[in-house]
Every structure is written in structure tokens, then in C-alpha cells.
Amino acid sequence: MKNNIIIMIFWVLAMGTLFGKPIFAESTKDISALKVKSELVTEFHDAYKNEIIPNGKIREFFIEAIPGEIEFVAGKKTKVWTYNGKVPGPELRIQLGDTLKVNFKNSLPQSTTIHWHGVRVPNAMDGVPGITQPPIPPGESFAYEFTPKDAGTFWFHPHVRTSEQIERGLYGTLIVENPKEPQYDKDLVWIIDDWAINQDFQIYPHFNTHHDLMHDGRWGNMVTVNGKTNPEISVKPGERIRLRLVNVANARIFRPFLGILSAKVIAVDGMLASAPIDFNGDLLAPGNRIDLDLTIRPSLKGTTIPVQDNLTNNPFLLAKIVVGEERVNTSGFSAPANLKVPEWSKAHQLPVDKEYRLNARRGGDFGIEWTLNNKAFGEHKVLNLHHRQFYKIRLVNESSRLHPMHLHGQFFKVLTRNGKSVTENFFRDTVLVKGNETIEIGLIATDRGHWLTHCHVLEHAEAGMGTVLHVN
């Protein structure tokens, strides 16, 4: 009897089956997936820093959120909410390695916070009530202090009643400069926003309307660049310019067109590409940033170049670039690049670790809830990710609406669109998922803590389209 049992065990091992069913197939598949994931993690090595050593320099700023007025149109004052009395708020510029300290005071009639969009911060500094910090009540203060791990173009905004507070004007930029990168003749930031303004030039006071929620969020009837309508930007012939485009709108997507100017994309969402990419009027979704490298050709002296938004069949003016007469010598350096961006070509061999299906349902405070896997924010289990491991996540848009999905605390790469491989030579923190589109992304979970993931159409986020990832 004992010998028969031994013979049976050897037979099962040899055949790899028991009662006609494979016993090693699944484990073999798992081992293969683990091997591929390990290779992708190795390929990712040094693509961006896991940690940063502060250089000992503390850059300290004071920011106050306070009601104010601004003239979008000359002679017409609009009541807004501001950082330090301005819209946009302050442009904070620091060097990579500097520690940023922001002493923040809330002088609004509502609680608020500051979220540092795209910045990999310690989890307690992420500014999301209920996840990383309590809301800051009116009259109270809070000190944000951290050392950004990445150089690039970032911005900051509230994460309390976000669709209202950003619409009222609460946003600013954080530019983290890498002293090792070449210096441009001009380094410009264009903060692009739209506003829903009534006939009295005041902000339309009804937020999260049923119409906005049923559609692609709140699209305004006035567009500003750096708080002005159709501003003129003066440049010189021959100048080489780094132009940082930031979309802070609640929901509007922009497609900037530079006319007779040619430009290269050198960074997306603050992260350098591995090589410059031709800029052909790329989509700029809410939350997205694009850094452009452009040279003002000497032959353009004395001209005015309109910069338009070409998203729809009715283009409109964003700004004017006015070229002066005085010529300067054009800098001839190579554009900054991140040569360590992985290709992750083997990611297609892996199964999906998590799928989120984007859609809507009736219910909630607004009559409609935007959901992930038919659950609104607060109904999901936290998705646990292991530190320094690769994950493949699928976003399936079952609606016809637009959803720019934003991950706090993590960067990722787009792997596929509608089942077709995509080759992007950069990381990003926000990706636009168009109506009925499916996108797969890959990420290495680098920063520990609880991180919000949500649609950056702010009305959709307010109505439930968000969940939490936990990197342990």
C-alpha cells in the first residue's frame, strides 16, 4: 500500500495533473508574472528618486487665503478668493534639495487646505481632509514643510469643497528648479483657467449643478492666462524660452496652438521626457502641465503671434506673443531630458492588478453620483500596494464623459489605449480618459501612505469619483 502511494505521488509530479486538472499551471503563471514584474522594477531603477537628501536650505513663505477682487476686464471688478490677494496666487520657486516651508493662514469663510498637486510629499503634507490632515477652520493656521523629491512644474490648490474654492481663484504654482539643467533666456509660467461669469461680471454662484454633473463638469464662458484675458507677452527675437503650461480649470480641456511658432515638449506633469517631442497642439486636461522648449526665430521680430485654443470648431484667443526688435543670440544647449525613463515593453505580458470602471448612478446629495466600480468615494476598500513593486491598473470609461484621472503621491506611465500599446517617454500624474475609452497604466509604488485617486473634473470628484490607494 505504501509503495502504491509513493508511485502515485511520482506519477502526479511527472504528469503535473491530478484527476485531469493541472496542479502547477497557476503557480507557473504566477512565477512568470513575478519575474516580469521584477524585471520592470529593475528597468525603473533611478528613473526618479525614491528619497532626497535635503541640502539644509529652508525657503520660507507666507500664504493667506483671503477674499478679494480682481479685474479680468478693465473697469469690471469680480469678487474672488485669493492667495495673498492675487489670482493666480504666488509663484513659489525653489531649488531641488531646498526644504519648502509655507506658513498658511485661512481667512476664508470656509475651512480649507493646500494640496501640492504632483509633488511627492510626506503623506501628512498632502492636504486631503479625512485622509492626511483635518481641514483648517476659518481663522486658523497650518505649516506645510517638506523637501520636494523632483524638479519640475507643480501647482497647489485646496482640497476642501474643491470645485467651489478653485473656481473662486485659489491656486498657485510651485516651480522646483534643477541647477544642473540649462538656463533658458526666459522661464515663463502660463496658468490657464476658465470662469463661469454672469452679466454682472461676478462668478456664477451655483456650484455642482445637475447640468454640470451630468456632463463634463463646469465649463466657463471666460478664459484667462495668469488671471488676465488675452494678455500680451513680450519676447525678443532669438530668445529661447521654457514655457510652462498649467491647466487649473475645474473641467475645461485646452488645446493650445502656437501658430507659426514651433515647440518641443520637454516635460509632462513636471517630469522630464527622455527626449523632446514635437508639440502639435497636445491636449491639456485639468491638472496637467506641459513644459515647452521654443525659440523665437529672428525673422519674427516686430510681429505679434496669436496663441489660440483649438479644441473646438470655434477657436478663441488665449494670449498674444509680441516680438520686439532687439535681437539676442540664441542659446545652443541640448534640452534637458531624463534618459532613465523605462520603456516597460514587457508590461503587456502581465495581467491587470486592479480595474476601475468609471460610470455614474442616481443618488447622493446632487442627484447623481460618479463612481468607480459602481461605488462612490467612501464605499471602497482601500487598495493596498506594496512599496517598490510594479502594478498594472486598468481604467475603463463606461460613460461618454471625460475623466482626467489623477493619482496623488505617485507617477505612472500609460501602457495602452483601447488595447493598443502606447509609447510615452515620460511619466505623468494625470491622464485623460475619454468617453468609452480604456486605458492601462503602470506604476511603481514609491511613496508610502494613503493617497487619494480621483477624477480632476472637480464636479465629478465632489460627486464621488475617487478612492484611496495605500502604499505600505
Residue, then its C-alpha position, 0 to 999 in steps of 0.5 A: m500500500k505504501n509503495n502504491i502511494i509513493i508511485m502515485i505521488f511520482w506519477v502526479l509530479a511527472m504528469g503535473t495533473l491530478f484527476g485531469k486538472p493541472i496542479f502547477a499551471e497557476s503557480t507557473k503563471d504566477i512565477s512568470a508574472l513575478k519575474v516580469k514584474s521584477e524585471l520592470v522594477t529593475e528597468f525603473h531603477d533611478a528613473y526618479k528618486n525614491e528619497i532626497i537628501p535635503n541640502g539644509k536650505i529652508r525657503e520660507f513663505f507666507i500664504e493667506a487665503i483671503p477674499g478679494e477682487i480682481e479685474f479680468v476686464a478693465g473697469k469690471k471688478t469680480k469678487v474672488w478668493t485669493y492667495n495673498g490677494k492675487v489670482p493666480g496666487p504666488e509663484l513659489r520657486i525653489q531649488l531641488g534639495d531646498t526644504l519648502k516651508v509655507n506658513f498658511k493662514n485661512s481667512l476664508p469663510q470656509s475651512t480649507t487646505i493646500h494640496w501640492h498637486g504632483v509633488r511627492v510629499p510626506n503623506a501628512m503634507d498632502g492636504v486631503p481632509g479625512i485622509t492626511q490632515p483635518p481641514i483648517p477652520p476659518g481663522e486658523s493656521f497650518a505649516y506645510e514643510f517638506t523637501p520636494k523629491d523632483a524638479g519640475t512644474f507643480w501647482f497647489h490648490p485646496h482640497v476642501r469643497t474643491s470645485e467651489q474654492i478653485e473656481r473662486g481663484l485659489y491656486g498657485t504654482l510651485i516651480v522646483e528648479n534643477p541647477k544642473e539643467p540649462q538656463y533658458d533666456k526666459d522661464l515663463v509660467w502660463i496658468i490657464d483657467d476658465w470662469a463661469i461669469n454672469q452679466d454682472f461680471q461676478i462668478y456664477p454662484h451655483f456650484n455642482t449643478h445637475h447640468d454640470l454633473m451630468h456632463d463634463g463638469r463646469w465649463g466657463n464662458m471666460v478664459t484667462v492666462n495668469g488671471k488676465t484675458n488675452p494678455e500680451i507677452s513680450v519676447k525678443p527675437g532669438e530668445r529661447i524660452r521654457l514655457r510652462l503650461v498649467n491647466v487649473a480649470n475645474a473641467r475645461i480641456f485646452r488645446p493650445f496652438l502656437g501658430i507659426l511658432s514651433a515647440k518641443v515638449i520637454a516635460v509632462d506633469g513636471m517630469l522630464a521626457s527622455a527626449p523632446i517631442d514635437f508639440n502639435g497642439d497636445l491636449l491639456a486636461p485639468g491638472n496637467r502641465i506641459d513644459l515647452d522648449l521654443t525659440i523665437r526665430p529672428s525673422l519674427k521680430g516686430t510681429t505679434i503671434p496669436v496663441q489660440d485654443n483649438l479644441t473646438n470648431n470655434p477657436f478663441l484667443l488665449a494670449k498674444i506673443v509680441v516680438g520686439e526688435e532687439r535681437v539676442n543670440t540664441s542659446g545652443f544647449s541640448a534640452p534637458a531630458n531624463l534618459k532613465v525613463p523605462e520603456w516597460s515593453k514587457a508590461h503587456q505580458l502581465p495581467v491587470d492588478k486592479e480595474y476601475r470602471l468609471n460610470a455614474r448612478r442616481g443618488g447622493d446629495f446632487g442627484i447623481e453620483w460618479t463612481l468607480n466600480n459602481k461605488a462612490f468615494g467612501e464605499h471602497k476598500v482601500l487598495n493596498l500596494h506594496h512599496r517598490q513593486f510594479y502594478k498594472i491598473r486598468l481604467v475603463n470609461e463606461s460613460s461618454r464623459l471625460h475623466p482626467m484621472h489623477l493619482h496623488g503621491q505617485f507617477f505612472k506611465v500609460l501602457t495602452r489605449n483601447g488595447k493598443s500599446v502606447t509609447e510615452n517617454f515620460f511619466r505623468d500624474t494625470v491622464l485623460v480618459k475619454g468617453n468609452e475609452t480604456i486605458e492601462i497604466g503602470l506604476i511603481a509604488t514609491d511613496r508610502g501612505h494613503w493617497l487619494t485617486h480621483c477624477h480632476v473634473l472637480e464636479h465629478a470628484e465632489a460627486g464621488m469619483g475617487t478612492v484611496l490607494h495605500v502604499n505600505 
